[in-house]
């Protein structure tokens, strides 16, 4: 045959071969493309994070494994991983033919497996399906899945899957869980020795577990370090220093800050993998340490709870539900910030605020602290002593019982309960409606609610719902009482002597001790923060000798020392800060319901005091000042607007008053003898 026909035959044969190969390649591509991949959305445990992004607590996945989203990982670890497992990772498409050929030749030469031919992608394929490694069918399946993964995912996603799934022994999977377990740190910044250990362990996670086989773990780590140094991943001197670093031999507990709060949030957000909170980790650690220290000397059954919040935003900064959350005897599994307990005397300030707001009392008003009967109930002071005539300021500072019950009777228990509800405190009552006993602790509330109520006091009477979720604080639409009344109460509470003997005036605070010494409480606030502390036994049994002032108050003041102090607000313009002698006569001495003050009840023939303008029921413009006029009576005159003295010592029975804005208002004039006249008016904006 001449050269030309032979060349033609060769070309035809080559074309036929290429066609066969092309067909085979197409069938191969179809085979890879038809691969049914395992689920790539690997479940991870829920993480609850502090306000700075650090981990408060993590939770296992449904099958009980510790598996977390890798998050930021030190690039050194990834470089070491590829140097050790798959140097050609960025150049192959799932299967490295050169590596597999090398592994086969070495196996034939040495009669045993010297090096594996699996790529990192093939390992991911095996981890995704938890498939076998020593059977040809299993290996073929890994090859097929690896090729399909490389076609559908980028290289970074494949690395992330490995970092999430790599086994580290027991029930721990993934680099992040392993780093937290062995080094108690996030994997975003590792030493060369730590990175090398995390690369070495997945090849034999049980045989190399550092807590059981430290020598095997160290040897495997050192081999990774040697390879990294040989390939220039790390410098030789860094490798030598890493070889001297000891291998950790103790498994660390996973982080558990604010554990009960974290568990509550995880239950409230099923399926969430990341829950951000407003918790300040520094404050949380110190609060937990203080709670443990405070209960340590009172026996294993005593627990503690703490709520620290920024009342300006409603953000909870620290939440301690138990002194020792793993303590069985102390009921550590019970979140005592949410448990319903008696508030003791801590509700008293709200009664005073309502009485001030109603204009029936003033901080300097005198009241009798003497034995009194209310129906069939005859309350006693905590120390069973009576002080006689005292000011309401003294009564609240000393936490006297008889005066506050008198005020509660005048204000009304139902109105007290409604005001507390507006401030975020919901009373739990046993049958029927609220009675006078609620002001002495005869109802159930939670510590978190109590903190909210004191937050309302701090905010001028307007409450806010506290939340540990960013942006979760919600202002209440209705105020508990006026800004003036809130300031008056806070001003009194700030004068309560401190347990440490430090100067008063920085913090407004109140203690409470429930019946039988079952609960010891302290709640306080400054211009920016509120802190509530509870100590007691979760099972409700008494703690002999437990008082809020002795147990809870020192903890509360220690907690305030951790915070940047914000001064209490200045008095509002409407606040009447005068001694008792300068008060309008009806406010000088409190008169029980249905009785008149002795001074106000004096005969006043010919007085005939009458508020002539505005008349009762009038509707007026809410945009300008109010002019009030009266006739009769005796100077000097005092004018009250919604119970607050806004003009006193007037020589003439008329005054120009500030306009309170749209809504209903109550205007009262009082003369020197205590006679009064009142009109209810409605103020509205002029129609356009």
C-alpha positions in Angstrom: 0.0 0.0 0.0 1.3 3.4 -0.9 2.0 6.0 1.8 -1.0 8.1 0.8 -3.7 5.3 1.4 -1.9 4.4 4.7 -2.1 8.0 5.9 -5.7 8.1 5.0 -6.4 4.9 7.0 -4.5 6.3 9.9 -6.5 9.5 9.9 -9.7 7.5 9.7 -8.6 5.3 12.6 -7.7 8.4 14.7 -11.0 10.0 13.9 -12.8 6.8 14.9 -10.8 6.7 18.2 -11.6 10.3 18.9 -15.2 9.7 18.2 -15.2 6.7 20.6 -13.4 8.8 23.3 -15.8 11.7 22.8 -18.7 9.4 23.1 -17.2 7.9 26.2 -16.5 11.4 27.6 -20.1 12.4 26.9 -21.4 9.3 28.6 -19.0 9.9 31.5 -20.2 13.5 31.8 -23.8 12.3 31.7 -23.0 9.8 34.5 -21.4 12.5 36.7 -24.2 15.0 36.0 -26.8 12.4 36.9 -25.2 11.9 40.3 -27.7 12.4 43.1 -25.9 14.4 45.7 -26.5 13.9 49.4 -28.0 16.8 51.4 -25.5 19.7 51.4 -27.3 21.8 53.9 -25.7 20.2 57.0 -27.6 21.0 60.2 -25.6 22.8 62.9 -26.5 23.5 66.5 -28.1 26.7 67.7 -25.7 29.4 68.9 -26.7 32.1 71.3 -24.3 35.1 71.0 -23.5 38.0 73.3 -23.7 41.6 72.1 -20.1 41.5 70.9 -20.6 38.3 68.9 -18.9 36.0 71.4 -20.5 32.7 72.1 -22.8 32.5 75.2 -24.0 29.0 74.7 -24.2 26.4 71.9 -26.6 23.5 71.6 -26.2 20.1 70.0 -27.9 19.0 66.8 -30.9 16.6 67.0 -28.7 13.5 67.0 -26.7 14.7 70.0 -23.6 15.8 68.1 -21.6 18.9 68.7 -21.6 20.4 65.3 -21.4 24.2 64.7 -21.1 26.5 61.8 -17.3 26.9 61.3 -17.4 30.7 61.1 -14.1 32.5 60.6 -11.2 30.0 60.6 -7.5 30.8 60.8 -6.1 30.7 57.3 -3.1 28.9 58.6 -5.3 25.9 59.5 -6.6 25.7 55.9 -3.1 26.0 54.5 -1.9 23.2 56.7 -4.9 21.1 55.8 -4.3 21.3 52.1 -0.6 20.8 52.5 -1.3 17.6 54.5 -4.4 16.2 52.8 -4.5 17.5 49.2 -1.6 19.6 47.8 -3.2 19.7 44.3 -6.7 20.7 45.6 -6.9 23.8 43.6 -5.7 22.0 40.4 -7.9 18.9 40.2 -11.6 18.5 39.6 -12.4 16.2 42.5 -10.1 13.2 41.7 -6.3 13.5 41.5 -5.2 10.9 39.0 -1.5 11.5 39.8 -2.1 11.0 43.5 -4.1 7.8 42.9 -1.4 6.4 40.6 1.3 7.2 43.2 -0.7 5.6 45.9 -1.2 2.4 43.8 2.5 2.2 42.9 3.6 2.6 46.5 1.1 0.0 47.7 2.5 -2.5 45.2 6.1 -1.7 46.0 5.7 -1.9 49.8 2.9 -4.4 50.0 0.8 -2.1 52.1 -0.9 1.3 51.9 1.7 4.0 52.2 -0.3 7.0 51.2 -3.9 7.6 50.3 -5.1 8.8 47.0 -8.2 10.4 48.3 -8.6 14.1 47.6 -10.2 16.5 50.1 -13.3 16.5 47.9 -13.5 12.7 48.1 -13.2 12.9 51.9 -16.1 15.4 51.9 -18.1 13.0 49.7 -17.5 10.2 52.3 -18.4 12.5 55.2 -21.6 13.7 53.6 -22.8 10.1 53.1 -20.9 8.6 56.1 -19.8 5.9 53.6 -17.2 3.1 53.8 -13.6 3.6 52.8 -12.3 0.1 52.3 -14.6 -1.2 49.7 -14.3 -0.7 45.9 -18.0 0.1 45.6 -17.7 2.7 48.4 -14.6 4.2 46.8 -16.3 4.4 43.4 -19.2 6.2 44.9 -16.9 8.7 46.6 -15.2 9.4 43.2 -18.6 10.0 41.5 -19.8 12.3 44.3 -16.5 14.1 44.4 -16.6 14.8 40.7 -20.2 16.0 41.0 -19.4 18.2 43.9 -16.6 19.9 42.0 -19.0 20.7 39.2 -21.7 22.2 41.4 -19.7 23.9 44.2 -16.7 26.2 44.3 -13.5 25.2 46.1 -14.2 27.4 49.2 -17.6 25.7 49.7 -16.0 22.3 49.6 -13.4 23.4 52.2 -16.2 24.8 54.4 -18.1 21.4 54.2 -15.0 19.6 55.4 -14.4 22.1 58.3 -18.0 21.5 59.3 -18.0 17.7 59.1 -14.5 16.5 60.0 -14.8 14.0 62.9 -12.9 14.7 66.1 -13.9 11.8 68.3 -16.9 11.0 70.5 -19.8 13.3 69.5 -17.7 16.2 68.2 -17.7 17.2 64.6 -16.2 20.1 62.8 -13.2 22.4 63.4 -15.0 24.9 65.6 -16.5 22.5 68.0 -13.1 20.8 68.3 -11.3 24.1 68.9 -13.7 25.0 71.6 -13.4 21.5 73.2 -9.6 21.3 73.2 -8.4 24.9 73.4 -11.5 26.7 74.8 -11.2 29.3 72.0 -12.7 30.1 68.6 -10.6 28.8 65.6 -10.3 32.2 64.1 -6.8 32.6 65.6 -4.7 29.5 66.3 -1.1 28.7 67.1 0.8 26.5 64.6 0.7 23.7 67.1 -3.1 24.0 67.6 -3.8 24.2 63.8 -1.6 21.1 63.2 -3.5 19.1 65.9 -6.8 20.0 64.3 -5.5 18.8 60.9 -4.2 15.6 62.3 -7.1 14.3 64.5 -9.8 13.6 61.8 -7.6 10.9 60.2 -8.0 8.7 63.3 -10.2 10.6 65.7 -10.5 8.0 68.4 -7.0 6.6 68.3 -5.5 10.1 68.5 -7.8 11.6 71.1 -5.5 13.8 73.2 -7.3 13.0 76.5 -6.9 9.2 75.9 -3.9 8.9 73.6 -1.8 12.0 74.1 1.4 10.4 72.6 -0.4 9.4 69.4 -2.0 12.8 69.1 1.4 14.5 69.6 3.1 12.3 67.0 0.4 12.9 64.4 0.5 16.7 65.1 4.3 16.7 64.7 4.1 15.0 61.3 1.7 17.7 60.1 4.1 20.4 61.4 7.0 18.7 59.6 5.2 18.7 56.3 4.0 22.3 56.8 7.6 23.4 57.4 9.0 21.4 54.5 6.5 23.0 52.1 7.1 26.5 53.5 3.7 26.9 55.1 5.4 27.8 58.3 8.9 28.8 59.1 11.4 26.3 60.5 11.7 28.2 63.8 7.9 28.4 64.2 7.8 24.6 63.6 10.4 24.0 66.3 8.6 26.2 68.8 5.3 24.4 68.0 6.9 21.0 68.6 7.6 22.1 72.2 4.0 23.1 72.8 2.1 20.5 75.0 -0.9 18.7 73.6 -4.1 19.4 75.6 -5.1 16.4 77.6 -8.4 17.6 79.0 -11.7 18.2 77.1 -13.0 21.6 77.9 -16.6 22.3 78.6 -18.4 24.3 75.9 -19.2 27.9 76.8 -22.2 28.4 79.1 -22.8 32.0 79.9 -26.4 33.0 80.7 -27.2 29.3 80.2 -30.9 29.5 81.3 -31.6 32.6 79.2 -29.9 31.0 76.2 -32.0 27.9 76.6 -35.2 30.0 76.8 -34.3 31.8 73.6 -33.4 28.6 71.8 -36.8 27.2 72.7 -38.5 30.3 71.6 -36.7 30.2 68.2 -36.8 26.6 67.0 -34.6 26.0 64.0 -32.6 29.1 64.4 -28.8 28.6 64.1 -27.8 32.0 65.3 -29.5 34.1 68.0 -28.0 37.4 68.8 -28.6 39.0 72.2 -27.9 42.2 74.1 -26.0 40.4 76.9 -22.7 42.0 77.9 -20.4 39.1 78.4 -18.2 41.0 80.9 -21.1 41.9 83.0 -22.6 38.5 82.7 -19.5 36.7 84.0 -19.1 39.0 86.9 -22.8 38.8 87.8 -22.7 35.0 87.7 -19.6 35.1 90.0 -21.3 37.4 92.4 -24.4 35.2 92.6 -22.3 32.1 93.3 -20.3 34.0 96.0 -23.4 35.4 97.6 -25.1 32.0 98.0 -21.9 30.1 98.9 -22.2 30.7 102.6 -25.9 29.9 102.9 -26.0 26.2 101.9 -26.4 24.3 98.7 -30.2 24.8 98.5 -29.9 28.6 98.2 -29.9 30.2 94.8 -29.8 33.7 93.3 -31.1 35.6 90.3 -30.1 38.8 88.8 -31.4 41.1 86.1 -29.3 44.0 84.8 -30.8 46.2 82.1 -30.5 49.6 80.4 -33.8 51.2 81.1 -33.3 53.7 78.3 -33.3 51.1 75.6 -35.0 48.2 77.3 -31.9 46.0 76.7 -31.1 43.3 79.2 -27.3 43.4 79.9 -27.0 40.4 82.2 -29.4 37.7 83.3 -28.6 35.2 86.0 -31.3 32.6 86.4 -29.6 30.5 89.1 -26.4 30.7 91.2 -25.3 27.3 89.9 -27.3 26.2 86.8 -26.0 22.6 87.1 -26.8 22.4 90.8 -29.6 20.0 91.5 -30.1 20.7 95.2 -30.4 24.5 94.5 -32.9 24.0 91.6 -30.3 25.3 89.1 -32.6 24.3 86.2 -35.2 26.8 87.3 -34.8 30.3 85.8 -35.6 32.4 88.9 -35.7 35.6 86.8 -39.0 34.2 85.4 -40.3 32.5 88.6 -43.3 34.0 90.3 -42.4 35.0 93.9 -43.5 37.4 96.5 -42.1 40.9 96.0 -42.1 41.7 99.7 -42.0 45.5 100.2 -40.7 46.3 96.7 -44.1 47.4 95.4 -44.5 50.1 98.0 -42.9 52.9 95.9 -45.5 52.6 93.3 -48.3 53.2 95.8 -46.6 56.4 96.9 -46.2 57.5 93.2 -49.9 57.1 92.6 -50.8 59.0 95.8 -48.5 61.8 94.7 -50.0 61.8 91.2 -53.5 62.0 92.6 -52.6 65.1 94.6 -53.7 63.5 97.9 -50.1 63.4 99.2 -46.7 64.9 98.9 -43.3 63.6 100.1 -43.5 66.0 103.1 -47.1 65.2 104.0 -47.4 63.9 107.5 -49.1 60.6 108.3 -49.7 58.5 111.4 -47.8 55.3 111.8 -50.0 53.9 114.6 -52.0 50.7 114.9 -54.8 50.6 112.4 -57.5 48.2 111.3 -58.6 47.7 107.7 -61.7 45.6 107.8 -60.6 42.5 109.7 -56.9 43.0 108.8 -54.6 44.7 111.2 -51.2 44.9 109.5 -48.0 45.3 111.5 -44.7 46.9 110.7 -41.9 44.4 110.0 -40.2 45.2 113.4 -43.6 45.4 115.1 -42.8 49.0 116.3 -44.7 52.2 115.5 -43.2 55.6 114.9 -46.1 57.9 115.4 -46.3 61.0 113.2 -43.9 60.7 110.3 -43.5 62.3 106.8 -44.2 60.1 103.8 -40.6 60.5 102.9 -39.6 58.9 106.2 -42.3 56.3 105.8 -40.9 55.1 102.5 -37.2 55.3 103.5 -38.1 53.2 106.6 -40.4 50.9 104.6 -43.3 51.3 107.1 -46.4 49.2 106.5 -49.2 51.1 108.1 -48.8 54.3 106.2 -48.5 52.6 102.8 -51.7 50.6 103.5 -53.5 53.8 104.2 -52.3 55.3 100.9 -53.3 52.1 99.1 -56.8 52.3 100.6 -57.1 55.9 99.3 -55.7 55.1 95.9 -57.6 51.7 95.5 -56.1 48.2 95.0 -57.6 47.8 91.5 -56.0 51.1 90.4 -52.7 50.0 91.8 -52.8 46.7 89.9 -53.7 48.5 86.7 -50.8 51.0 87.1 -48.4 48.1 87.8 -49.5 46.4 84.7 -48.8 49.5 82.7 -45.3 49.5 84.1 -44.7 45.8 83.1 -45.6 44.2 86.5 -48.4 41.6 86.3 -49.8 40.6 89.7 -50.6 36.9 90.2 -53.4 36.7 92.7 -55.0 33.7 94.4 -58.7 34.1 93.8 -60.6 37.3 93.5 -59.3 40.7 92.7 -56.4 42.6 94.3 -56.7 43.6 98.0 -54.7 45.9 100.2 -52.2 43.1 101.1 -50.7 43.2 97.6 -48.7 46.3 98.6 -46.9 44.2 101.4 -46.1 41.3 99.1 -49.4 39.5 99.0 -49.2 38.7 95.3 -46.7 37.0 92.9 -44.4 38.8 90.4 -41.3 37.8 88.6 -37.9 39.4 89.1 -37.7 40.5 85.4 -41.1 42.2 85.8 -40.0 43.9 89.0 -36.9 45.3 87.1 -39.3 46.6 84.4 -41.4 48.4 87.0 -38.4 50.1 88.5 -37.3 50.9 85.0 -40.6 52.8 84.6 -39.9 54.7 87.8 -36.4 55.6 86.3 -38.0 56.7 83.0 -40.4 59.2 84.6 -43.3 56.8 84.9 -43.3 55.4 81.4 -42.5 51.8 81.2 -40.5 49.7 78.7 -40.6 45.9 78.2 -37.1 44.5 78.7 -35.7 42.2 76.2 -32.5 40.3 75.6 -32.9 40.5 71.8 -31.6 43.5 69.9 -34.3 46.0 69.3 -36.7 44.0 71.4 -37.4 46.7 74.1 -40.9 48.1 73.6 -42.1 51.3 75.3 -45.4 51.0 77.0 -48.2 53.1 75.5 -49.5 54.3 78.8 -47.6 55.8 81.7 -47.8 54.4 85.3 -48.0 58.0 86.6 -46.6 61.4 85.9 -43.0 62.4 85.5 -43.3 64.5 88.7 -44.6 61.6 90.8 -41.9 59.3 89.4 -39.2 61.9 90.3 -40.6 62.3 93.8 -40.5 58.6 94.5 -36.9 58.3 93.0 -35.8 61.3 95.1 -37.0 59.5 98.3 -35.5 56.1 97.4 -32.1 57.8 96.6 -32.0 58.9 100.3 -32.1 55.3 101.6 -28.9 54.6 103.6 -26.6 52.3 101.7 -25.5 49.0 103.2 -21.9 49.8 102.5 -22.0 53.2 104.2 -21.2 55.1 101.0 -22.9 58.4 100.2 -26.5 58.3 99.2 -28.0 60.0 96.2 -26.3 58.0 93.4 -28.8 55.1 93.3 -32.6 55.0 94.0 -33.2 51.6 95.6 -35.6 49.5 97.7 -35.3 46.1 99.4 -37.9 43.5 100.1 -38.2 40.5 102.3 -41.2 38.2 101.9 -43.2 36.5 104.6 -41.2 33.8 106.4 -37.9 35.0 105.0 -38.5 33.1 101.8 -37.3 35.8 99.4 -34.7 38.5 99.8 -34.8 41.2 97.2 -33.1 44.5 96.2 -34.0 46.6 93.2 -32.4 49.9 92.2 -31.7 52.3 89.4 -29.6 55.3 88.3 -30.1 57.5 85.3 -29.3 54.7 82.9 -29.5 51.3 84.4 -31.7 49.1 86.7 -30.5 46.1 88.7 -32.7 43.6 90.4 -31.4 40.8 92.8 -33.2 37.9 94.4 -31.9 35.3 96.8 -33.8 32.4 98.3 -34.7 28.8 97.8 -36.5 27.9 94.6 -38.6 25.4 96.5 -40.1 28.3 98.5 -38.8 27.1 101.9 -37.6 29.8 104.3 -34.0 30.9 104.6 -33.7 31.8 108.3 -32.4 35.3 108.9 -32.6 36.3 105.3 -33.3 40.0 104.7 -33.2 41.9 101.5 -31.0 44.6 103.0 -28.5 42.1 104.3 -28.3 39.6 101.4 -29.5 41.1 98.2 -28.6 44.8 98.6 -24.8 44.3 98.9 -24.9 42.3 95.6 -26.9 45.0 93.9 -24.4 47.7 94.9 -21.5 45.5 93.7 -23.3 45.2 90.4 -23.8 48.9 90.1 -20.0 49.3 90.7 -19.5 47.5 87.4 -21.5 50.0 85.4 -20.7 53.4 84.2 -22.7 55.6 86.6 -25.4 57.8 85.0 -26.8 60.5 87.4 -30.4 60.5 88.4 -32.4 63.2 86.6 -33.0 66.7 88.0 -36.5 67.5 89.3 -39.0 68.5 86.6 -40.2 72.1 86.6 -43.6 71.1 88.1 -42.1 69.4 91.2 -43.0 71.2 94.4 -39.9 71.0 96.6 -40.9 72.8 99.8 -41.1 71.8 103.5 -44.3 70.7 105.1 -45.1 74.2 106.4 -45.1 75.6 102.9 -47.5 73.0 101.4 -51.1 73.8 100.7 -53.1 73.0 103.9 -54.7 69.8 102.6 -51.3 68.3 101.7 -49.8 69.0 105.1 -51.4 66.0 106.8 -52.8 62.9 105.1 -56.4 62.3 105.8 -57.7 58.7 105.4 -60.5 58.0 102.9 -63.8 59.6 103.9 -62.2 62.0 106.4 -61.0 65.6 106.0 -57.8 67.0 107.4 -58.3 68.6 110.8 -57.2 71.9 109.4 -59.3 71.6 106.3 -62.3 70.7 108.3 -62.3 73.9 110.4 -65.4 76.1 109.9 -64.8 78.9 107.3 -67.9 81.1 107.5 -68.2 83.4 104.5 -65.3 81.9 102.6 -67.4 80.7 99.6 -64.3 79.8 97.5 -65.3 79.1 93.9 -63.3 78.4 90.7 -65.1 80.7 88.2 -62.9 80.1 85.2 -62.6 77.8 83.5 -66.0 76.4 84.4 -66.5 72.7 85.0 -66.8 70.7 81.7 -65.3 73.5 79.6 -63.5 72.6 76.3 -60.5 74.8 75.7 -57.5 75.4 73.3 -54.5 73.2 74.1 -51.9 75.4 72.5 -51.5 78.3 74.9 -51.3 79.0 78.6 -54.3 78.5 80.9 -55.8 81.3 82.8 -57.5 80.3 86.1 -59.7 82.6 88.1 -61.5 82.1 91.4 -63.5 84.2 93.9 -64.0 84.1 97.6 -61.6 82.4 100.0 -58.6 83.8 101.7 -55.1 84.4 100.3 -52.6 83.1 99.6 -54.0 80.8 96.9 -52.5 77.6 95.4 -53.5 76.3 92.0 -53.1 72.5 91.2 -53.2 71.0 87.8 -53.8 67.2 87.7 -52.8 67.1 91.4 -49.5 69.0 91.0 -49.0 72.4 92.5 -48.2 74.7 89.5 -48.8 78.1 91.2 -48.5 78.7 95.0 -48.5 81.8 97.2 -50.8 83.8 95.0 -52.1 87.0 96.6 -54.9 87.2 94.1 -57.3 84.4 93.2 -56.1 84.1 89.7 -53.0 82.7 87.9 -51.6 81.8 84.5 -50.8 78.1 84.3 -48.8 75.9 81.9 -50.9 74.1 79.4 -50.6 70.3 79.8 -51.6 69.6 76.2 -54.5 67.7 74.6 -56.7 65.6 76.9 -58.7 65.8 80.1 -57.3 67.9 82.9 -58.3 68.6 86.5 -57.8 72.1 87.9 -58.1 72.9 91.6 -57.7 76.1 93.6 -57.0 76.0 97.4 -57.0 78.9 99.7 -55.1 79.6 103.0 -57.8 77.9 105.1 -57.8 74.7 103.0 -61.0 75.3 101.2 -61.0 74.1 97.6 -62.9 74.2 94.3 -62.2 71.9 91.3 -63.2 71.9 87.6 -62.6 69.2 85.0 -61.9 70.5 81.6 -61.0 69.1 78.2 -58.1 70.5 76.1 -57.9 70.0 72.4 -56.0 71.3 69.4 -57.8 73.8 67.2 -59.3 72.3 64.1 -57.6 73.3 60.8 
